[in-house]
Amino acid sequence: MTLADRVERLEHSPTLRIAAMAKRMSNEGLDVLDFSVGQPDFPTPSTAKEAGKNAIDANRTGYTANEGILELRAAIAAKLRVENCLEYAPQDVIVSPGAKATLYFLAMALFQAGDEVVIPAPYWVTYPEQVRLADATPVFVEASESNGFRLTASELEAAVTPRTKAVILNYPGNPTGACYDRPELEAIAEVCLAHDLIVIADEIYEKLLYDGRAFTSIASLGPEIKERTVVVNGMSKSYSMTGWRLGYAAGPRDVIDAMGKIQSHSTSNATSIAQWAGLEALRSAAPDVERMVGEFERRRDVMLDRLLAIPGVTCPRPAGAFYAFPNVSAYFGRSHPGGTVDSALDLAAYLLEEALVAVVPGEAFGAPAYVRLSYATSVEKIEEGTGRMKAALERLG
C-alpha cells in the first residue's frame, strides 16, 4: 500500500518513543527512572474530577457545540481578561481536544506551500512537523545557551524573508523552561509588526513560573500585536489534566472560525465530560495549581543543583515549565564497553542501558548537544536518577 508523501516527511515523537522504551523495560522488572515524559505527576484537582463525574451522572455525554460549550468559552475569555489583560468574546475562543490539536488546526488554517514559519531552537518536537503537514517550511533560529535559550529580536529580524508568515513562541518553553521578560517581548513584537508576521503564542506552561516571575502574554502589549497573535493554552500542564485532552485558542475571529471548520471535519468537539471538568478547574482549582507550582520549584532547584554537580555539564536555570536542558557535549567522544558516545542520541541510549535512566536526546528538539530531563517526578527519584547519571558518566573512558 502506498502512503501519502506527507507521512514520509514526519518522524515519530521521540519523547513518546523513549517513554515507551522505558515503560517496556519497567514491565520487564527493571528499575527504570523515567525523566522523559512531560506530564505532571499530581492528580487532577478533585473539584475538576467531581465535575467530570457529575457531567456523566447528568448525562452531559453527547455532542457539544463544535467550538466548545459556551460556558467554558466564556470562562476562558474571563480568565484571559482577568489574568492576562486580554479582551476576547466567547466567539473568539475555540476549545479543542488538547493544545496539540489546537496548534494543528491553527497550522492548517494559516499555512500553505511557500510560507516560512520561524521556530526558535530548541523547540518542542511537534512544531516543525505540524508546519510541514501544512506544506509550509519551518525556519529554525538557534537561541543560544548563553542567552538562556531566548530568541532575540535581532535574531528574528535576521531570519525574516519575504516568505515569512509567522513565528512560534513557546514560553515558558519546552524543552528549556526559558521565559521572556516584557521588554524582550516588546522588541520581538516590534519586529513582527514591522514585517506583518503572525505570532503563535503557545502559553501552555504560563502558570508554571518560579522565582516570583510574572507572566506577560505578547498579545497584551497592544491592540496591533493582539490582532496579529493567536494565544494557545490548555488544561494539561497547569491543571494536571493531560489525559482529559483539553486545549484552547483565542485570537482574531476569522482565524478561530477557520480552525472551527477544520475541527468540525476532523475531531468534532472536545470530549463533553472533559469540558465540564475544565470549566470547574478554571473556577476553583487555583489552590491546587499554587501547591503544584511550589513543589515543581523545589524539584527544579534539586534537579539543577544535581546536574551542575556533574563535571562538564552546564545548564541554564529554567524559569518555568518542568524541564531541565543540560549541555552534555563534554562527554561526546568518550567510550564504554559497548561503543562510543558520539551524540546525545548515543548518550541517551547509554544512560538507559547502563544507568536505567530515561532522558530525551536533544536531537529531538533541534539541539544535539543537550538532553532533556523532566522533573515532574519526586525529589527522591530526581536525587537517585541524577546520582545514577553522574556515576555512569564518570565510567565513560
N, C-alpha and C positions, 0 to 999 in steps of 0.2 A: 504494500500500500504506500503510495507516495504522499509524503507530508507537505504541508504548505511551507514555503520558503521562510515565513516569519518564525516558524518553530526552530529552524536551523540557526537563527540569529540569537537564540536565547540559551542561557545556561540555567541549570537547576540552582535553586537558592543554596549557596554554600553553608549558610548558618543552619538551615534545616538539615542538610546532609551531615554536617558534623554532629548535630544533636541526635540524629538517627543512629549514627555510629556509636555515640556514647551510650545511648539507650540500649542498643543491642549488646554492647559489652556488659552493661549493668545487668541485663537479663541473663547473661551467662554467668553471673555471680561475681564479677569483678567490681572492685570498689572505686568506680569512676567518679571523679568530682567534675561536674559539668559547669563550666563558665561560658558556655556557648550561646545559651538561649536568652533572648531579650524579653523576659517575662517576669513580672513581679511575683514573688513567692508568697504574697499576702492573699488572704481570701477576699473575694468581692465583699464590699461593705454590706452588713446584714440588712440595712434598710433597702438596698437595691435588690438583694436576694428575695426579701419578703415581697417586694413589689412585683418581681417576676412570678413568684408563686401565686400572688393574688390575681395577676393577669390571667394565669391558667384557670384558676377557680372561677373567674368572672367570664370565662370563655372568650377572652380577647386574643383569640388564636387564629383569626382569619387574615386575609389580605388587609393591608393598610393602604393609605394613600401612597402612591409611588415615591414621593419625595419624603415620606415620613409622617407620623401623626402630628397634627397641628400643635398639640400640647408640647411635644418635645421640641419642635422647631421654634416655638415661641420661647421656651425655656433657654434654648441655645442663644437666641437673639438677646434675651435678657442677660445671660451670662456674659456675652461679648460686650454689651453696653456697660454693665457694672464693673467687670474685671478688666476689660481691655479698651474702654472708651471708644467703642465702635458701634455705630448705629446701623442695624440691619433690621428689616422686616422679616417675619417668618417666611415670606415668599422668596427671600434672598438666601435661604438656607436649604440644603439638601442633606438628608440622612441616608447613609449607605451601609452595607454590611462590612464594616471595617474601614479604617483610614486607607488601607492599601487599595481597596476597591474605589474609594473616593478619588484617590490620586490617579488610578487607571482611567476612570470615567473622565477626569479632567484632562488627562493627556490626550485621550481620544477626541475630546471636544475641541481642543485648542490646536493640536499639532498635525502637520502633514508633511509629505515629501518636500524637501527643500528647506524646511525650517531647521534652525540650530537652537539648542537649549543648553545654556551654561549650567554646569553642575560642579560645584566645588568638591574637590577631593581632599581628604577621604569622604566618601559618600555612602549612603545607605544602598545596599546592593540592588534594590529594585528600581531606583530612579532611572538608570540608563536603559534597563530592559523595557520599561514602560514607554520611554521616548522612542526606542527602536520599534516597538509594536505599533506606534503611531506613524511609522515610516519617516520620522524625523531623525536628526543626528545629535547625539549628546556631545558636548564640547566640555572637556574636563579642564579645570583650572586648579592647580595644586595649591592648597592652603598650607603654609609651612608650619612645622612644629614650633619654630621659634616665635611665631605669632599665635600660638595656641590653637592652630588649625582653623583660624578665622579668615575668610575671604576678605580682602581689602577692596576698597572702591577702585583703586588704580589697577589692581589685578583684573577686576571685572571689566573695566574700561578697555584694557588691552585685549580682552578676549572677544569683544563685540565686533561683529561683521555686519554687512547689510542683510544677512540672512538670520541674524539672531532674533529670536522671538521672545524668549523668556529666560529667567534664571530661577533655579530651585534653591530655596534657603530652608535649611532644617536646623532649628535652634530651640533649646539645647539639642545637640546633634548626636546622631548615631552614625559612626561608632565612637566619637571622640569625647562627647559631653561638652563640646565647645558651645558658647553662647555669645551673642553680640550685645554690646552696650548700645545705648541710644545714639551716641554720636557716630558710631560705626554704621548703624542702620541708616541714619540720616545721609551719610556720604554715599552709601550704596543706593539709596532712593534717588538721589540726585542723578546718578548715572542712569538708572532705569528710566527716569522721566526724560532725560536728555535724548535717549535712544528709543523711546516709546516701547520699552520692554514690559512684559508681563512678569509679575512676581508670584511665584507659588510659594507660599509661606507655610511650611509644614511645622506646626506648633504642637505636635502630639505630646512632647515632653515638657510643656510650658510650666506645669506646676512642680516639676521635679528639679528645683533650683536650690542651691546651697550657699552658705556663707552670707546669708542675708541679702542675696541679689534680688532685684526686682525685674520682672519680665516686661519687655516692651514689644508689642506687635508692630511690625513695619507698616501695617495698614493704618495704624493710629497716628502716623506722623503728619497727616494732612489729607484733605479731600482728593487731591490729584493722585497721590500714590495709592490711596484706598481704591480708586476707580481702576487702577492697574493691578490690583492684588486679589488673589483668591486665598483665603485663610482655610487651612485644613487642620482638623483636630479630631479627637475621638475619645472614647472611654477606656481604651485598652490599658494604657500605661498609668495614667493618674489615678484611675479608679480600680485597677487590677481586674479588668473585665475583658481580658484578651479573648477568651473563648466565646464571649457573647457576640462578638463581631459587630461593632457599632462605631461608625465614624461619621464625620460630617464635614461639610464645606460651607463657607459663606463668601459671597462675592457679588459682582455685577449680575443683575438678574438674567441677562441674556446668556451668560456662561452657565449659571445654575440651571436655567431651563434646558440648555443643550445637554448638560450632564444628566438631567432627568429623562430626556429622550433615550439616551444610551442605556441608562439604568433600566428603563421600562422594557427594553428589548433584551436584557441580559439577566440580571438578578431579580428584577422587580424590587419590591420594598425590602428593607432590612427586617429581620425577624420581629414580629409584633411583640413578643414577650420581652425581647431584649430592649425594645424601645421604651416600654413602660418601666423596666428596671433602670435604664439610663436616665429617664426623667427623674426618678426618685434619687438617683445618685447625685444629679445636679442640685437637687433641692436640699439634701440632708447629709451628704457624705463628707463634707468639708473636714470634720474632726478626724475621720479615718485617713484622709489624704495627708493631713498635718502630721499624724503619727507615722505614717509610712515615709514621708519625706525626712523626718528626723532620723529614722533608722537607716535610710539609704545614705544620708550624710555621714553617719557614724561608720557605715561599711565602706564608703568611699575613702574615708581617712585611713582606715586599716589597710584596704587594698593598695592605696597609693604608697603608704609607708613601706609595706612589704615588698612591693615591686621595686621601689627605689633602693632597697637594700640589696638587690641583686646586682653584682658587679657588671658594669657595661650597659645596664638598662636605663633609659631615660623615659619620662612620661609626664606630659603637661598635666596640670591639675584640672580634672573635669569640673566644670561649673555646674553641670546638671546631668539629667538622664541617669542611667545606672551602668555606664561602661567606662572602662579604662582602656587606653590605646597605647601601650608601651612600644618603644622602638627597641627591637631585639636584634638588629642587624650586626651588633658586635659579636654575635655567635655564628654568623654565616661563615662558611668555610671550615668550620670545625667538624670533627669526625666522631663516630661512635661505632661499635662493632657491626652495626647493620648498614653503615654507609656514611655519607657526608651531608651536613646541613648546608644547603646552598640557597635556601629561600625560606620565607615564612611558612609556605606550604610544608616544606620538609620539617621545619621546627615544630609545627602543629602536630604532624604525624608522629614525630619523635616523642613529644610530650604525652600524647595519648597512649602510645605503646609503652614508653619507659616509665612515665610517672602517673599514668592513669588520670591525666588532667586534660579536659577538653577545652580548647581555645579555638577561635576562628582566625585563620590566616588573613593577613592584610591585603592579599591579592584580591579578595572578595570586595574590598572597599576602595580599590584603586590606590593602595598604599602598601607596596610589597615589603617594606622594611619593618612592618608592625604586626602585632596580633591584637585581637580584641578579647577582653575578658568582661563578662557581666558580673557585677556584684549584687545582683538580685538573688542573693542566697545568704545564708547565715554567716556571721563573723567567724564561727568555728570552722566552717568549710573554707572560708577565704584564707584563714591562717594555715590550715592544713594543706590546701591546694597550692598556695604560693610557696610554702615550705618545700613541697614536693618539686615544684618547678625549679627552685633555686638549687636543690640537690641534684636534679637531673642535668641542669645546665652546667653545673660545676664538673660533671663527669665527662663532658664533651672534651675531646682532645684538641 
